[in-house]
Amino acid sequence: MSSPNKSSRLPLAALVFAFAASAAHADWQYTHWGMSKDQVLLASNGTVSPTSARGPDTPYVGLRGKYATPDHAFDAAMYFDAGDTLVSVMLSQRTAPECAKTLGDLQEKYGTSQDATNRRGPLRLIWSDAASGNRVKYTGVSRADSPAVRDVHEAACTIVYEPLSRTVDGL
């Protein structure tokens, strides 16, 4: 029989494994930073699909889909630069319980955020994961923070993964 502490670590271990991009490559899951949309689409095995026509802004959302771990479900958006290469991945959730669990798991994995803001508005946390070569950004908004969230959802949160080498803060 396993102890409560040991069994409660199993879901976290699965999440940490899922969130930890290929550590030696500074990538995210089945993607590699700099892949083309066609390459990401092929690597996704049908979990993402192309979005409508590209707008003038960069980075732009080129692919959307679903991403799931054993304990979490996300909407996924893949962002591409002007050269149509993958520069970041945004995962989002829409309920307070989902966001709270995700935030707790991220804090357990990455520890104290290197940059945190929560001045009368969304909670923003940033971690630099040197082991994977990724920057991880969490933003959480509750009903109290935003009328837009209040009208549609009880809460919303996003996690953005991007390479540490990326200097543009477009997301």
TIVO-2410 file (N, C-alpha, C; in nm, 3 decimals):
# residues 171
REC num residu      c1      c2      c3 atome chaine
REC   1      M   0.085  -0.118   0.000     N      A
REC   1      M   0.000   0.000   0.000    CA      A
REC   1      M   0.089   0.124   0.000     C      A
REC   2      S   0.061   0.219  -0.086     N      A
REC   2      S   0.145   0.338  -0.093    CA      A
REC   2      S   0.098   0.443   0.006     C      A
REC   3      S   0.192   0.524   0.049     N      A
REC   3      S   0.158   0.631   0.143    CA      A
REC   3      S   0.088   0.743   0.069     C      A
REC   4      P   0.009   0.830   0.141     N      A
REC   4      P  -0.060   0.939   0.073    CA      A
REC   4      P   0.037   1.032   0.001     C      A
REC   5      N   0.153   1.057   0.060     N      A
REC   5      N   0.248   1.147  -0.005    CA      A
REC   5      N   0.300   1.089  -0.135     C      A
REC   6      K   0.327   0.960  -0.133     N      A
REC   6      K   0.379   0.896  -0.253    CA      A
REC   6      K   0.276   0.895  -0.365     C      A
REC   7      S   0.150   0.863  -0.333     N      A
REC   7      S   0.048   0.858  -0.437    CA      A
REC   7      S   0.013   0.997  -0.487     C      A
REC   8      S   0.023   1.100  -0.404     N      A
REC   8      S  -0.008   1.235  -0.452    CA      A
REC   8      S   0.102   1.289  -0.541     C      A
REC   9      R   0.219   1.230  -0.537     N      A
REC   9      R   0.328   1.274  -0.624    CA      A
REC   9      R   0.317   1.217  -0.764     C      A
REC  10      L   0.245   1.107  -0.780     N      A
REC  10      L   0.233   1.046  -0.911    CA      A
REC  10      L   0.171   1.140  -1.014     C      A
REC  11      P   0.055   1.205  -0.986     N      A
REC  11      P   0.001   1.298  -1.086    CA      A
REC  11      P   0.097   1.415  -1.113     C      A
REC  12      L   0.164   1.464  -1.011     N      A
REC  12      L   0.258   1.573  -1.032    CA      A
REC  12      L   0.374   1.527  -1.120     C      A
REC  13      A   0.420   1.404  -1.096     N      A
REC  13      A   0.530   1.353  -1.178    CA      A
REC  13      A   0.487   1.346  -1.324     C      A
REC  14      A   0.364   1.305  -1.349     N      A
REC  14      A   0.315   1.299  -1.487    CA      A
REC  14      A   0.309   1.439  -1.547     C      A
REC  15      L   0.263   1.537  -1.467     N      A
REC  15      L   0.255   1.674  -1.516    CA      A
REC  15      L   0.394   1.731  -1.542     C      A
REC  16      V   0.485   1.709  -1.450     N      A
REC  16      V   0.622   1.759  -1.468    CA      A
REC  16      V   0.682   1.700  -1.594     C      A
REC  17      F   0.658   1.571  -1.616     N      A
REC  17      F   0.709   1.507  -1.737    CA      A
REC  17      F   0.646   1.572  -1.860     C      A
REC  18      A   0.517   1.595  -1.852     N      A
REC  18      A   0.447   1.652  -1.968    CA      A
REC  18      A   0.490   1.796  -1.994     C      A
REC  19      F   0.509   1.876  -1.888     N      A
REC  19      F   0.548   2.015  -1.904    CA      A
REC  19      F   0.695   2.030  -1.941     C      A
REC  20      A   0.776   1.935  -1.901     N      A
REC  20      A   0.920   1.946  -1.926    CA      A
REC  20      A   0.948   1.911  -2.071     C      A
REC  21      A   0.967   2.010  -2.150     N      A
REC  21      A   0.998   1.987  -2.291    CA      A
REC  21      A   1.128   1.910  -2.299     C      A
REC  22      S   1.154   1.858  -2.413     N      A
REC  22      S   1.276   1.781  -2.434    CA      A
REC  22      S   1.395   1.858  -2.379     C      A
REC  23      A   1.443   1.818  -2.265     N      A
REC  23      A   1.537   1.898  -2.186    CA      A
REC  23      A   1.664   1.936  -2.260     C      A
REC  24      A   1.712   1.853  -2.345     N      A
REC  24      A   1.838   1.884  -2.411    CA      A
REC  24      A   1.820   1.974  -2.533     C      A
REC  25      H   1.695   1.997  -2.575     N      A
REC  25      H   1.674   2.063  -2.702    CA      A
REC  25      H   1.604   2.198  -2.696     C      A
REC  26      A   1.557   2.242  -2.583     N      A
REC  26      A   1.484   2.368  -2.571    CA      A
REC  26      A   1.366   2.371  -2.667     C      A
REC  27      D   1.282   2.272  -2.658     N      A
REC  27      D   1.165   2.260  -2.743    CA      A
REC  27      D   1.042   2.245  -2.655     C      A
REC  28      W   0.926   2.229  -2.716     N      A
REC  28      W   0.805   2.201  -2.641    CA      A
REC  28      W   0.740   2.076  -2.697     C      A
REC  29      Q   0.730   1.976  -2.615     N      A
REC  29      Q   0.666   1.848  -2.647    CA      A
REC  29      Q   0.710   1.793  -2.783     C      A
REC  30      Y   0.619   1.780  -2.876     N      A
REC  30      Y   0.651   1.719  -3.005    CA      A
REC  30      Y   0.706   1.820  -3.106     C      A
REC  31      T   0.729   1.944  -3.062     N      A
REC  31      T   0.777   2.048  -3.154    CA      A
REC  31      T   0.923   2.083  -3.124     C      A
REC  32      H   0.982   2.149  -3.220     N      A
REC  32      H   1.114   2.209  -3.203    CA      A
REC  32      H   1.101   2.355  -3.241     C      A
REC  33      W   1.158   2.443  -3.160     N      A
REC  33      W   1.153   2.586  -3.193    CA      A
REC  33      W   1.212   2.606  -3.331     C      A
REC  34      G   1.144   2.683  -3.413     N      A
REC  34      G   1.191   2.710  -3.548    CA      A
REC  34      G   1.128   2.620  -3.654     C      A
REC  35      M   1.046   2.522  -3.612     N      A
REC  35      M   0.977   2.438  -3.711    CA      A
REC  35      M   0.880   2.522  -3.792     C      A
REC  36      S   0.852   2.479  -3.913     N      A
REC  36      S   0.750   2.544  -3.995    CA      A
REC  36      S   0.611   2.497  -3.949     C      A
REC  37      K   0.507   2.567  -3.995     N      A
REC  37      K   0.370   2.525  -3.962    CA      A
REC  37      K   0.343   2.384  -4.013     C      A
REC  38      D   0.388   2.354  -4.133     N      A
REC  38      D   0.365   2.220  -4.189    CA      A
REC  38      D   0.435   2.113  -4.105     C      A
REC  39      Q   0.555   2.142  -4.058     N      A
REC  39      Q   0.628   2.045  -3.976    CA      A
REC  39      Q   0.557   2.023  -3.842     C      A
REC  40      V   0.509   2.131  -3.779     N      A
REC  40      V   0.437   2.118  -3.652    CA      A
REC  40      V   0.307   2.043  -3.674     C      A
REC  41      L   0.237   2.075  -3.781     N      A
REC  41      L   0.112   2.007  -3.813    CA      A
REC  41      L   0.135   1.857  -3.828     C      A
REC  42      L   0.236   1.818  -3.898     N      A
REC  42      L   0.270   1.677  -3.917    CA      A
REC  42      L   0.309   1.611  -3.784     C      A
REC  43      A   0.390   1.679  -3.704     N      A
REC  43      A   0.436   1.624  -3.576    CA      A
REC  43      A   0.323   1.611  -3.474     C      A
REC  44      S   0.217   1.689  -3.490     N      A
REC  44      S   0.107   1.689  -3.393    CA      A
REC  44      S   0.018   1.566  -3.402     C      A
REC  45      N   0.031   1.488  -3.508     N      A
REC  45      N  -0.056   1.371  -3.528    CA      A
REC  45      N  -0.204   1.406  -3.519     C      A
REC  46      G  -0.240   1.520  -3.577     N      A
REC  46      G  -0.380   1.559  -3.585    CA      A
REC  46      G  -0.436   1.631  -3.464     C      A
REC  47      T  -0.354   1.667  -3.366     N      A
REC  47      T  -0.406   1.736  -3.247    CA      A
REC  47      T  -0.419   1.886  -3.267     C      A
REC  48      V  -0.361   1.941  -3.374     N      A
REC  48      V  -0.378   2.083  -3.406    CA      A
REC  48      V  -0.420   2.096  -3.552     C      A
REC  49      S  -0.480   2.210  -3.585     N      A
REC  49      S  -0.518   2.236  -3.723    CA      A
REC  49      S  -0.489   2.382  -3.757     C      A
REC  50      P  -0.476   2.413  -3.885     N      A
REC  50      P  -0.445   2.550  -3.925    CA      A
REC  50      P  -0.558   2.647  -3.888     C      A
REC  51      T  -0.520   2.770  -3.858     N      A
REC  51      T  -0.617   2.875  -3.831    CA      A
REC  51      T  -0.650   2.943  -3.963     C      A
REC  52      S  -0.740   3.040  -3.957     N      A
REC  52      S  -0.776   3.114  -4.078    CA      A
REC  52      S  -0.657   3.195  -4.127     C      A
REC  53      A  -0.678   3.274  -4.226     N      A
REC  53      A  -0.571   3.350  -4.291    CA      A
REC  53      A  -0.487   3.429  -4.190     C      A
REC  54      R  -0.361   3.437  -4.221     N      A
REC  54      R  -0.265   3.508  -4.138    CA      A
REC  54      R  -0.290   3.658  -4.142     C      A
REC  55      G  -0.287   3.721  -4.024     N      A
REC  55      G  -0.302   3.865  -4.016    CA      A
REC  55      G  -0.168   3.934  -4.027     C      A
REC  56      P  -0.168   4.067  -4.014     N      A
REC  56      P  -0.044   4.143  -4.029    CA      A
REC  56      P   0.047   4.136  -3.906     C      A
REC  57      D  -0.006   4.093  -3.793     N      A
REC  57      D   0.073   4.093  -3.669    CA      A
REC  57      D   0.162   3.970  -3.660     C      A
REC  58      T   0.278   3.989  -3.598     N      A
REC  58      T   0.364   3.876  -3.565    CA      A
REC  58      T   0.410   3.894  -3.422     C      A
REC  59      P   0.424   3.790  -3.343     N      A
REC  59      P   0.391   3.654  -3.386    CA      A
REC  59      P   0.240   3.639  -3.406     C      A
REC  60      Y   0.202   3.543  -3.487     N      A
REC  60      Y   0.062   3.518  -3.515    CA      A
REC  60      Y   0.030   3.372  -3.484     C      A
REC  61      V  -0.099   3.346  -3.458     N      A
REC  61      V  -0.143   3.210  -3.429    CA      A
REC  61      V  -0.161   3.138  -3.562     C      A
REC  62      G  -0.082   3.037  -3.585     N      A
REC  62      G  -0.089   2.961  -3.709    CA      A
REC  62      G  -0.160   2.828  -3.696     C      A
REC  63      L  -0.159   2.773  -3.575     N      A
REC  63      L  -0.223   2.643  -3.550    CA      A
REC  63      L  -0.294   2.648  -3.415     C      A
REC  64      R  -0.406   2.578  -3.406     N      A
REC  64      R  -0.480   2.565  -3.280    CA      A
REC  64      R  -0.521   2.420  -3.262     C      A
REC  65      G  -0.538   2.383  -3.136     N      A
REC  65      G  -0.583   2.248  -3.109    CA      A
REC  65      G  -0.598   2.224  -2.961     C      A
REC  66      K  -0.590   2.099  -2.924     N      A
REC  66      K  -0.604   2.056  -2.785    CA      A
REC  66      K  -0.473   1.992  -2.740     C      A
REC  67      Y  -0.444   2.004  -2.611     N      A
REC  67      Y  -0.329   1.938  -2.553    CA      A
REC  67      Y  -0.372   1.887  -2.416     C      A
REC  68      A  -0.336   1.765  -2.382     N      A
REC  68      A  -0.377   1.708  -2.254    CA      A
REC  68      A  -0.262   1.630  -2.191     C      A
REC  69      T  -0.258   1.636  -2.059     N      A
REC  69      T  -0.172   1.552  -1.978    CA      A
REC  69      T  -0.266   1.463  -1.898     C      A
REC  70      P  -0.216   1.371  -1.820     N      A
REC  70      P  -0.308   1.288  -1.741    CA      A
REC  70      P  -0.398   1.369  -1.646     C      A
REC  71      D  -0.352   1.487  -1.602     N      A
REC  71      D  -0.428   1.565  -1.504    CA      A
REC  71      D  -0.480   1.698  -1.555     C      A
REC  72      H  -0.447   1.735  -1.677     N      A
REC  72      H  -0.483   1.868  -1.728    CA      A
REC  72      H  -0.528   1.860  -1.873     C      A
REC  73      A  -0.621   1.948  -1.908     N      A
REC  73      A  -0.664   1.963  -2.047    CA      A
REC  73      A  -0.652   2.110  -2.084     C      A
REC  74      F  -0.600   2.137  -2.202     N      A
REC  74      F  -0.575   2.274  -2.245    CA      A
REC  74      F  -0.622   2.294  -2.388     C      A
REC  75      D  -0.655   2.419  -2.421     N      A
REC  75      D  -0.661   2.464  -2.559    CA      A
REC  75      D  -0.519   2.507  -2.591     C      A
REC  76      A  -0.471   2.476  -2.710     N      A
REC  76      A  -0.334   2.508  -2.748    CA      A
REC  76      A  -0.333   2.599  -2.870     C      A
REC  77      A  -0.242   2.696  -2.869     N      A
REC  77      A  -0.222   2.785  -2.984    CA      A
REC  77      A  -0.072   2.789  -3.012     C      A
REC  78      M  -0.036   2.768  -3.135     N      A
REC  78      M   0.104   2.772  -3.177    CA      A
REC  78      M   0.129   2.905  -3.249     C      A
REC  79      Y   0.229   2.979  -3.200     N      A
REC  79      Y   0.261   3.110  -3.257    CA      A
REC  79      Y   0.383   3.101  -3.348     C      A
REC  80      F   0.375   3.173  -3.460     N      A
REC  80      F   0.480   3.172  -3.561    CA      A
REC  80      F   0.525   3.315  -3.590     C      A
REC  81      D   0.651   3.330  -3.630     N      A
REC  81      D   0.704   3.463  -3.662    CA      A
REC  81      D   0.684   3.495  -3.810     C      A
REC  82      A   0.737   3.608  -3.854     N      A
REC  82      A   0.720   3.652  -3.993    CA      A
REC  82      A   0.778   3.551  -4.092     C      A
REC  83      G   0.876   3.473  -4.049     N      A
REC  83      G   0.934   3.370  -4.135    CA      A
REC  83      G   0.861   3.238  -4.128     C      A
REC  84      D   0.744   3.237  -4.061     N      A
REC  84      D   0.661   3.117  -4.045    CA      A
REC  84      D   0.731   3.006  -3.968     C      A
REC  85      T   0.811   3.044  -3.868     N      A
REC  85      T   0.873   2.943  -3.782    CA      A
REC  85      T   0.816   2.954  -3.641     C      A
REC  86      L   0.803   2.841  -3.575     N      A
REC  86      L   0.744   2.833  -3.441    CA      A
REC  86      L   0.828   2.910  -3.340     C      A
REC  87      V   0.763   3.003  -3.268     N      A
REC  87      V   0.834   3.083  -3.167    CA      A
REC  87      V   0.777   3.066  -3.027     C      A
REC  88      S   0.652   3.020  -3.014     N      A
REC  88      S   0.598   2.997  -2.880    CA      A
REC  88      S   0.471   2.913  -2.888     C      A
REC  89      V   0.436   2.857  -2.774     N      A
REC  89      V   0.315   2.777  -2.760    CA      A
REC  89      V   0.239   2.831  -2.640     C      A
REC  90      M   0.109   2.858  -2.659     N      A
REC  90      M   0.024   2.905  -2.550    CA      A
REC  90      M  -0.081   2.799  -2.519     C      A
REC  91      L  -0.087   2.762  -2.391     N      A
REC  91      L  -0.189   2.671  -2.342    CA      A
REC  91      L  -0.287   2.751  -2.258     C      A
REC  92      S  -0.417   2.722  -2.268     N      A
REC  92      S  -0.514   2.798  -2.189    CA      A
REC  92      S  -0.619   2.707  -2.129     C      A
REC  93      Q  -0.673   2.754  -2.016     N      A
REC  93      Q  -0.782   2.685  -1.946    CA      A
REC  93      Q  -0.886   2.789  -1.908     C      A
REC  94      R  -1.009   2.743  -1.875     N      A
REC  94      R  -1.120   2.835  -1.855    CA      A
REC  94      R  -1.194   2.822  -1.722     C      A
REC  95      T  -1.147   2.743  -1.628     N      A
REC  95      T  -1.218   2.736  -1.500    CA      A
REC  95      T  -1.121   2.761  -1.385     C      A
REC  96      A  -1.174   2.814  -1.277     N      A
REC  96      A  -1.092   2.844  -1.160    CA      A
REC  96      A  -1.025   2.718  -1.105     C      A
REC  97      P  -1.096   2.605  -1.090     N      A
REC  97      P  -1.027   2.486  -1.039    CA      A
REC  97      P  -0.912   2.439  -1.128     C      A
REC  98      E  -0.934   2.441  -1.261     N      A
REC  98      E  -0.827   2.401  -1.353    CA      A
REC  98      E  -0.706   2.493  -1.338     C      A
REC  99      C  -0.732   2.624  -1.337     N      A
REC  99      C  -0.623   2.721  -1.328    CA      A
REC  99      C  -0.548   2.708  -1.195     C      A
REC 100      A  -0.621   2.688  -1.087     N      A
REC 100      A  -0.557   2.676  -0.955    CA      A
REC 100      A  -0.467   2.552  -0.950     C      A
REC 101      K  -0.516   2.440  -1.005     N      A
REC 101      K  -0.436   2.318  -1.004    CA      A
REC 101      K  -0.312   2.335  -1.091     C      A
REC 102      T  -0.329   2.392  -1.208     N      A
REC 102      T  -0.215   2.414  -1.298    CA      A
REC 102      T  -0.113   2.506  -1.233     C      A
REC 103      L  -0.158   2.615  -1.173     N      A
REC 103      L  -0.066   2.707  -1.107    CA      A
REC 103      L   0.010   2.637  -0.995     C      A
REC 104      G  -0.059   2.561  -0.913     N      A
REC 104      G   0.007   2.488  -0.805    CA      A
REC 104      G   0.112   2.391  -0.857     C      A
REC 105      D   0.080   2.321  -0.964     N      A
REC 105      D   0.176   2.227  -1.021    CA      A
REC 105      D   0.297   2.298  -1.081     C      A
REC 106      L   0.273   2.411  -1.146     N      A
REC 106      L   0.385   2.489  -1.202    CA      A
REC 106      L   0.476   2.542  -1.090     C      A
REC 107      Q   0.415   2.594  -0.984     N      A
REC 107      Q   0.495   2.645  -0.872    CA      A
REC 107      Q   0.573   2.533  -0.804     C      A
REC 108      E   0.515   2.416  -0.796     N      A
REC 108      E   0.588   2.305  -0.736    CA      A
REC 108      E   0.706   2.264  -0.824     C      A
REC 109      K   0.685   2.266  -0.955     N      A
REC 109      K   0.793   2.228  -1.047    CA      A
REC 109      K   0.903   2.334  -1.053     C      A
REC 110      Y   0.864   2.462  -1.072     N      A
REC 110      Y   0.962   2.567  -1.098    CA      A
REC 110      Y   1.000   2.650  -0.976     C      A
REC 111      G   0.925   2.640  -0.867     N      A
REC 111      G   0.956   2.718  -0.748    CA      A
REC 111      G   0.906   2.861  -0.757     C      A
REC 112      T   0.974   2.949  -0.688     N      A
REC 112      T   0.934   3.090  -0.684    CA      A
REC 112      T   0.957   3.154  -0.819     C      A
REC 113      S   0.860   3.230  -0.863     N      A
REC 113      S   0.871   3.298  -0.992    CA      A
REC 113      S   0.982   3.403  -0.987     C      A
REC 114      Q   1.053   3.416  -1.099     N      A
REC 114      Q   1.159   3.517  -1.107    CA      A
REC 114      Q   1.101   3.655  -1.127     C      A
REC 115      D   0.979   3.663  -1.176     N      A
REC 115      D   0.913   3.790  -1.199    CA      A
REC 115      D   0.766   3.768  -1.172     C      A
REC 116      A   0.711   3.841  -1.080     N      A
REC 116      A   0.570   3.825  -1.047    CA      A
REC 116      A   0.503   3.961  -1.037     C      A
REC 117      T   0.385   3.972  -1.095     N      A
REC 117      T   0.306   4.094  -1.081    CA      A
REC 117      T   0.164   4.055  -1.051     C      A
REC 118      N   0.100   4.131  -0.967     N      A
REC 118      N  -0.041   4.109  -0.933    CA      A
REC 118      N  -0.095   4.237  -0.871     C      A
REC 119      R  -0.068   4.348  -0.932     N      A
REC 119      R  -0.117   4.476  -0.882    CA      A
REC 119      R  -0.254   4.503  -0.940     C      A
REC 120      R  -0.357   4.471  -0.865     N      A
REC 120      R  -0.495   4.495  -0.908    CA      A
REC 120      R  -0.516   4.452  -1.053     C      A
REC 121      G  -0.498   4.330  -1.077     N      A
REC 121      G  -0.517   4.278  -1.211    CA      A
REC 121      G  -0.473   4.134  -1.220     C      A
REC 122      P  -0.448   4.089  -1.339     N      A
REC 122      P  -0.408   3.949  -1.358    CA      A
REC 122      P  -0.279   3.914  -1.284     C      A
REC 123      L  -0.273   3.790  -1.240     N      A
REC 123      L  -0.150   3.737  -1.181    CA      A
REC 123      L  -0.059   3.695  -1.294     C      A
REC 124      R   0.065   3.746  -1.294     N      A
REC 124      R   0.161   3.710  -1.397    CA      A
REC 124      R   0.288   3.657  -1.330     C      A
REC 125      L   0.328   3.537  -1.369     N      A
REC 125      L   0.448   3.474  -1.315    CA      A
REC 125      L   0.536   3.429  -1.431     C      A
REC 126      I   0.667   3.442  -1.414     N      A
REC 126      I   0.761   3.400  -1.518    CA      A
REC 126      I   0.873   3.318  -1.455     C      A
REC 127      W   0.903   3.206  -1.520     N      A
REC 127      W   1.015   3.123  -1.478    CA      A
REC 127      W   1.109   3.103  -1.596     C      A
REC 128      S   1.236   3.094  -1.570     N      A
REC 128      S   1.334   3.054  -1.670    CA      A
REC 128      S   1.380   2.914  -1.635     C      A
REC 129      D   1.354   2.822  -1.725     N      A
REC 129      D   1.389   2.682  -1.703    CA      A
REC 129      D   1.517   2.653  -1.782     C      A
REC 130      A   1.631   2.674  -1.717     N      A
REC 130      A   1.759   2.656  -1.785    CA      A
REC 130      A   1.779   2.513  -1.831     C      A
REC 131      A   1.725   2.417  -1.757     N      A
REC 131      A   1.743   2.276  -1.794    CA      A
REC 131      A   1.679   2.245  -1.929     C      A
REC 132      S   1.565   2.307  -1.957     N      A
REC 132      S   1.498   2.281  -2.085    CA      A
REC 132      S   1.522   2.392  -2.187     C      A
REC 133      G   1.580   2.504  -2.141     N      A
REC 133      G   1.605   2.616  -2.231    CA      A
REC 133      G   1.480   2.694  -2.265     C      A
REC 134      N   1.377   2.685  -2.180     N      A
REC 134      N   1.250   2.752  -2.205    CA      A
REC 134      N   1.218   2.857  -2.100     C      A
REC 135      R   1.147   2.959  -2.143     N      A
REC 135      R   1.085   3.056  -2.052    CA      A
REC 135      R   0.939   3.012  -2.040     C      A
REC 136      V   0.887   3.014  -1.918     N      A
REC 136      V   0.750   2.972  -1.893    CA      A
REC 136      V   0.678   3.090  -1.829     C      A
REC 137      K   0.568   3.135  -1.892     N      A
REC 137      K   0.492   3.250  -1.842    CA      A
REC 137      K   0.350   3.205  -1.809     C      A
REC 138      Y   0.308   3.233  -1.687     N      A
REC 138      Y   0.171   3.201  -1.644    CA      A
REC 138      Y   0.097   3.332  -1.623     C      A
REC 139      T  -0.024   3.341  -1.676     N      A
REC 139      T  -0.112   3.455  -1.651    CA      A
REC 139      T  -0.247   3.400  -1.608     C      A
REC 140      G  -0.296   3.448  -1.495     N      A
REC 140      G  -0.426   3.405  -1.446    CA      A
REC 140      G  -0.516   3.525  -1.422     C      A
REC 141      V  -0.640   3.516  -1.469     N      A
REC 141      V  -0.737   3.624  -1.455    CA      A
REC 141      V  -0.862   3.565  -1.392     C      A
REC 142      S  -0.915   3.633  -1.291     N      A
REC 142      S  -1.040   3.588  -1.229    CA      A
REC 142      S  -1.153   3.684  -1.267     C      A
REC 143      R  -1.273   3.651  -1.228     N      A
REC 143      R  -1.388   3.739  -1.254    CA      A
REC 143      R  -1.365   3.879  -1.196     C      A
REC 144      A  -1.302   3.884  -1.082     N      A
REC 144      A  -1.279   4.013  -1.018    CA      A
REC 144      A  -1.179   4.099  -1.095     C      A
REC 145      D  -1.093   4.036  -1.173     N      A
REC 145      D  -0.988   4.108  -1.247    CA      A
REC 145      D  -1.036   4.170  -1.377     C      A
REC 146      S  -1.136   4.108  -1.440     N      A
REC 146      S  -1.168   4.149  -1.575    CA      A
REC 146      S  -1.316   4.132  -1.607     C      A
REC 147      P  -1.382   4.239  -1.651     N      A
REC 147      P  -1.522   4.225  -1.693    CA      A
REC 147      P  -1.538   4.126  -1.808     C      A
REC 148      A  -1.441   4.118  -1.897     N      A
REC 148      A  -1.450   4.024  -2.009    CA      A
REC 148      A  -1.455   3.880  -1.958     C      A
REC 149      V  -1.374   3.849  -1.859     N      A
REC 149      V  -1.377   3.715  -1.800    CA      A
REC 149      V  -1.509   3.694  -1.727     C      A
REC 150      R  -1.553   3.795  -1.656     N      A
REC 150      R  -1.677   3.786  -1.579    CA      A
REC 150      R  -1.795   3.750  -1.669     C      A
REC 151      D  -1.797   3.805  -1.791     N      A
REC 151      D  -1.910   3.782  -1.880    CA      A
REC 151      D  -1.909   3.644  -1.946     C      A
REC 152      V  -1.794   3.583  -1.957     N      A
REC 152      V  -1.784   3.459  -2.031    CA      A
REC 152      V  -1.745   3.340  -1.945     C      A
REC 153      H  -1.647   3.357  -1.858     N      A
REC 153      H  -1.592   3.246  -1.781    CA      A
REC 153      H  -1.578   3.287  -1.635     C      A
REC 154      E  -1.564   3.187  -1.549     N      A
REC 154      E  -1.536   3.218  -1.409    CA      A
REC 154      E  -1.390   3.258  -1.390     C      A
REC 155      A  -1.304   3.210  -1.477     N      A
REC 155      A  -1.161   3.241  -1.470    CA      A
REC 155      A  -1.097   3.203  -1.603     C      A
REC 156      A  -0.975   3.245  -1.619     N      A
REC 156      A  -0.899   3.206  -1.736    CA      A
REC 156      A  -0.752   3.209  -1.699     C      A
REC 157      C  -0.675   3.119  -1.759     N      A
REC 157      C  -0.531   3.123  -1.737    CA      A
REC 157      C  -0.461   3.073  -1.862     C      A
REC 158      T  -0.339   3.122  -1.879     N      A
REC 158      T  -0.258   3.078  -1.992    CA      A
REC 158      T  -0.118   3.045  -1.943     C      A
REC 159      I  -0.055   2.955  -2.014     N      A
REC 159      I   0.087   2.924  -1.995    CA      A
REC 159      I   0.150   2.941  -2.132     C      A
REC 160      V   0.253   3.023  -2.140     N      A
REC 160      V   0.324   3.042  -2.266    CA      A
REC 160      V   0.463   2.982  -2.250     C      A
REC 161      Y   0.499   2.895  -2.343     N      A
REC 161      Y   0.633   2.839  -2.350    CA      A
REC 161      Y   0.704   2.902  -2.468     C      A
REC 162      E   0.826   2.948  -2.447     N      A
REC 162      E   0.907   3.004  -2.554    CA      A
REC 162      E   1.053   2.978  -2.521     C      A
REC 163      P   1.139   2.979  -2.622     N      A
REC 163      P   1.280   2.955  -2.592    CA      A
REC 163      P   1.340   3.070  -2.513     C      A
REC 164      L   1.431   3.039  -2.422     N      A
REC 164      L   1.499   3.143  -2.345    CA      A
REC 164      L   1.572   3.241  -2.436     C      A
REC 165      S   1.615   3.196  -2.549     N      A
REC 165      S   1.690   3.283  -2.641    CA      A
REC 165      S   1.600   3.388  -2.707     C      A
REC 166      R   1.469   3.374  -2.698     N      A
REC 166      R   1.377   3.470  -2.760    CA      A
REC 166      R   1.377   3.598  -2.678     C      A
REC 167      T   1.402   3.711  -2.741     N      A
REC 167      T   1.409   3.837  -2.669    CA      A
REC 167      T   1.284   3.921  -2.685     C      A
REC 168      V   1.202   3.893  -2.783     N      A
REC 168      V   1.079   3.968  -2.805    CA      A
REC 168      V   0.975   3.920  -2.706     C      A
REC 169      D   0.908   4.012  -2.638     N      A
REC 169      D   0.806   3.976  -2.540    CA      A
REC 169      D   0.668   3.999  -2.600     C      A
REC 170      G   0.642   3.941  -2.714     N      A
REC 170      G   0.517   3.964  -2.784    CA      A
REC 170      G   0.397   3.894  -2.725     C      A
REC 171      L   0.416   3.801  -2.633     N      A
REC 171      L   0.301   3.729  -2.576    CA      A
REC 171      L   0.295   3.748  -2.429     C      A
***
